[in-house]
Structure formats: C-alpha cells, structure tokens
Amino acid sequence: MARGIIKHLKRMYAPKQWMLDKLRGRWAPKPNAGPHKLRECLPLIVMLRQRLKYALTYREVKMIVMQRLIKVDGKVRSDMFYPAGFMDVVQIEKTKENFRLLYNTKGRFMLHKVAKEEASYKLCRVKKVMRGPRGVPYAVTHDGRTIRYPDPDVKAHDTIRLNLDTGKMMDHVKFETGNMVMISGGNNIGRVGTITHEEKHPGSFEMVHVKDALGHTFNTRLENVFVIGQGSKPWISLPKGNGVKMSIIEDRAARMK
C-alpha cells in the first residue's frame, strides 16, 4: 500500500531526452510538481549540470539556484528540481544569457539561445477556453496558466504570445491551414512545417497533415501540434536545421563535412 508521494526516480526510468548516462549512479533527479509533466520537462539541475555544464555536482547546482541567479519565464526559481518545459524562457543575468527550451528533431530538449528582446515573450498553446464564476471567460494554456478575459477570437489549439513582464496576452495566431507549426510530441517531435489539412475522426484521434520546408509530408495527432507563426513566418527563432528532419544518411553526410 502506497503511503504518500514518491520522491525518488531511478536512473534507468528517467526520460530519454534528459540523456543521462546509465553507469554514473543509480538515481536520477525527480522533478517537483509544476507546470509541466515529469516526462515532458527538464529540471534545472539537469539543465545546469548536464547541459550547460555550469556545475559539476549536486552541491554546486544548489549554490547557483540559492543565489537566485536563474529565472524561468521571468520569475526567479530557487528550486533545483523545478520542471522547466517546452517553450519556457530561461534567463541567467550573471552571464547575460537567454535560452528558450525547444525540441530538436531527435526528440531531445535543446537550450536555444535567443536575444534579450525575444526572451521578453513566450508562446502558449491554448488547451481550452471556459467560463468561470460570474461568467468570466478564461483560457488554460499548455504550461498551466489561466488567462482571464482572453481575446474572444481565441479558441482551443490556438497559440497566444504572452508578455512575461506583465503576464498579459500580446497577440494570438489561429490553428488553421497554412500556418507554421512545431510538433511537441509523438514520433515527429521537433519537426517544423505548415499545416496542409486536418482529418476529423469522431470518437478517435483527430489527425493533422503537415508539410516541412523540403516538401516532406507527415501527419500527427492534433494534441501534438503547436502553432508557432502566421503563414510561413515563425514568431520565434528556430534552432539549427530549422526543424527539418534528416535521414540517417543525410545526417551522417552533414556531420562528415
């Protein structure tokens, strides 16, 4: 019989995209509860120790976060197990660096460096729009935010641009054919393309067909599709490769250059 929450995570069962080695210890850091799910997040300890290499040990990471040097989405986070996730903006003022958490085409988290102007906003996918007490409309986003009085035009699956300083909605883009999207889950994770058409299957999963910059077409479930721009112009800078998935042979040829 379970008694309380589990605070441990074995290294073998940690998410693959953290890229932890199997032989350096039995345990992995378990993210605390937060805006992103355990298997869809990157804790600050993994980010600082394994990715950015700003710390070598658990103790060093603790010293960094306790000095209140790390900001996620404009707020200081002193919990090294805080779960940062897709589209979050991580700021380190001491090194004057700003990163946006994105996926590469292999499904791994990457810290994409962005300019200070771009770090002032983030994109949020709307999960649902509802009415609260006294008929107040509100939108719930993919990172657990509740935005009151959104634009009446905003519906589920659309994307809003959120100002991180004020927490207010700046702009929005509709989920419709011809807009640019990034895939945030499934087999095609990290790929970028434009929506060609949508298939509705009552009682099953709705499918979306996407075409990338090289003309390759693929399809995925509706819940994996994240609109990132109007037409063919993205609202965020894209990582190296622009979200085009290469075959094994093309990938090898690019590495050999």
Steps between C-alpha positions, in 0.01 A plus 500: 500500500642835393556755773551851367679635197803333344805725520744270317566423135734227375748595229375226267144639508592866451371653173718420199524865392696588816784288356633381837765229488404162643820425686556812710282416798170333571281808548376788286358833621120485531332828394262661744137565412469797266364629169639212290467123535791290627564339162460829308733720705867573566582569868737791570757260651528303172510825303785655702703186562458285187418757230658836579782346707490792746524255790670166556312379805159510673648735762623749240157512331344570839740792554410650160121483544510616864680816388181572297689517172261293285173639364237290323235699311612819676472358856792403723498126572708384796378138482751292304233237429268757337360351176572732206330386179430562132505873402619616845749789506800450731702812589839516671571870559851445637616356165255720299355187336143424397382158385173361367432131564415326173521148361741396225389254230636209707255579781760639741470825691732772376578838653465733203677831564280804430544880505380708797206640298377150412541384860234752610214283367404136460245305298225307681267246342139536614363171633146619573290814534232500769291725720564531872299652787277791396547406135863614481661344189847351544749300295719218635840459332742208458722628785219516757420873473149638534450815293183696582310691235689370196423632151153365402655365179732263695388136499653165605819400307581865411825657619536823695808719540541583870697794640708355786537836680128577524351150457261647242414368156669696219376321191356170380515274196223264392536125448421490129632372167812679373639603841842390626509235773751312715428144613527464878437127543485164323731353236547827310595705809704812424403520132383830355266550203172650382155347546362359173173352628324350800314168530215462745426154639201506738572282802870472414804726463484793260799501263687796351705482178813716491750582222855609590736741317640223276153381394495188719150431634411327825199482731454499875230532765336837555622528861864479384474803269617840633443803273811723500430755228268668255541360149862402439645758746579358847456721809808345664850433368547135407796281598767379259344304213168691526314188617564299181554132581784341306533133412784300660709532181440878471582544868828309459595703191437826688716385792785393271532848344 
